[in-house]
Amino acid sequence: VQLVESGGGLVQAGGSLRLSCVASGSTFSIIAMGWYRQAPGKQREMVATTSYRSGSTNYADSVKGRFTISRDNAKNTMYLQMSSLKPEDTAVYLCFADVIAIGRFWGQGTQVTVSS
């Protein structure tokens, strides 16, 4: 499975961005996808996940009510709609896909910078 993120950029605090993650390859084997982020000097942090089996979603407390994860199965694309952005949301955002019996794949990341 290959993953390619896009949609990052520079935005002012309070603004919005939508990140996309396009999956290719053995996408039929994906059982979950989601987003992590990593800021300079900080550990990688889970942002949001979605289970393909149950349809459930999970969010970090820091983004609940502001971020929404969704997917378009026909386009093999996952999205992260980010609203009310804060400077502390600045990070490289990475998407992942969990593939049954194989493990986790990662995208290359997309930079999100929120200015105050």
C-alpha positions as CSV (number, residue, x, y, z in Angstrom):
1,V,0.0,0.0,0.0
2,Q,1.3,3.4,-0.9
3,L,0.0,6.6,0.7
4,V,0.3,10.2,-0.5
5,E,-0.8,13.1,1.6
6,S,-1.6,16.6,0.4
7,G,-3.4,19.7,1.5
8,G,-1.0,21.1,4.1
9,G,0.1,24.7,4.1
10,L,0.3,27.9,6.1
11,V,-2.9,29.2,7.7
12,Q,-3.8,31.8,10.3
13,A,-5.1,30.8,13.7
14,G,-8.8,30.2,13.5
15,G,-8.6,29.1,9.9
16,S,-9.3,25.7,8.2
17,L,-7.5,23.2,6.1
18,R,-8.4,19.9,4.6
19,L,-5.8,17.2,4.3
20,S,-6.1,14.3,1.9
21,C,-4.4,10.9,1.9
22,V,-4.7,8.8,-1.3
23,A,-4.1,5.1,-1.0
24,S,-3.0,2.9,-3.8
25,G,-2.0,-0.7,-4.2
26,S,-3.7,-3.4,-2.1
27,T,-6.3,-1.1,-0.7
28,F,-8.8,-3.9,-0.3
29,S,-6.6,-5.2,2.6
30,I,-6.9,-2.0,4.6
31,I,-8.7,-2.4,7.9
32,A,-8.0,1.1,9.4
33,M,-6.6,4.4,8.5
34,G,-5.8,7.6,10.4
35,W,-3.6,10.6,11.0
36,Y,-0.7,11.2,13.3
37,R,1.2,14.4,13.7
38,Q,4.7,15.3,14.8
39,A,5.9,18.7,15.9
40,P,9.6,19.5,16.3
41,G,11.0,18.1,19.5
42,K,7.8,16.3,20.3
43,Q,6.7,12.7,20.1
44,R,4.4,11.6,17.3
45,E,0.8,12.1,18.4
46,M,-2.3,10.3,17.2
47,V,-4.8,12.8,15.8
48,A,-7.7,10.7,14.4
49,T,-8.4,7.2,13.3
50,T,-11.2,5.4,11.5
51,S,-11.9,1.7,11.4
52,Y,-13.0,0.2,8.1
53,R,-14.6,-2.8,9.9
54,S,-16.7,-1.0,12.5
55,G,-16.9,2.5,11.0
56,S,-15.9,3.9,14.3
57,T,-13.7,7.0,14.6
58,N,-11.4,8.1,17.4
59,Y,-9.9,11.6,18.1
60,A,-7.3,13.0,20.3
61,D,-8.8,15.1,23.0
62,S,-6.9,18.1,21.7
63,V,-8.7,18.1,18.4
64,K,-12.2,16.9,19.3
65,G,-14.9,19.2,18.0
66,R,-12.4,20.8,15.6
67,F,-11.2,18.0,13.3
68,T,-13.2,15.5,11.3
69,I,-11.9,12.4,9.7
70,S,-13.7,10.9,6.7
71,R,-13.1,8.8,3.7
72,D,-14.3,8.3,0.1
73,N,-14.0,4.6,-0.6
74,A,-14.6,5.1,-4.3
75,K,-11.6,7.4,-4.5
76,N,-9.5,5.4,-2.0
77,T,-9.0,8.7,-0.2
78,M,-9.1,9.7,3.4
79,Y,-9.6,13.3,4.6
80,L,-8.9,15.3,7.7
81,Q,-11.0,18.5,7.9
82,M,-9.3,20.8,10.3
83,S,-11.1,23.9,11.6
84,S,-10.5,26.5,14.3
85,L,-6.8,25.8,13.9
86,K,-4.4,26.8,16.6
87,P,-0.7,27.5,16.6
88,E,-0.2,24.3,18.6
89,D,-1.6,22.3,15.7
90,T,1.6,23.1,13.7
91,A,3.2,19.8,12.8
92,V,3.9,17.4,10.0
93,Y,0.8,15.4,9.5
94,L,1.2,11.8,8.5
95,C,-1.4,9.4,7.4
96,F,-1.3,5.6,8.0
97,A,-3.0,2.5,6.8
98,D,-3.2,-0.7,8.7
99,V,-3.2,-3.7,6.3
100,I,-4.5,-7.1,7.5
101,A,-1.7,-9.6,8.3
102,I,1.0,-7.2,7.2
103,G,1.1,-4.1,9.4
104,R,1.1,-0.3,9.2
105,F,2.1,1.8,6.3
106,W,2.9,5.5,6.4
107,G,2.8,8.4,4.0
108,Q,5.6,10.9,3.7
109,G,3.8,13.6,5.6
110,T,2.5,17.1,4.8
111,Q,3.4,20.2,6.8
112,V,0.7,22.3,8.5
113,T,1.8,25.6,9.9
114,V,-0.6,27.8,11.9
115,S,0.4,31.4,12.5
116,S,-0.8,33.4,15.5
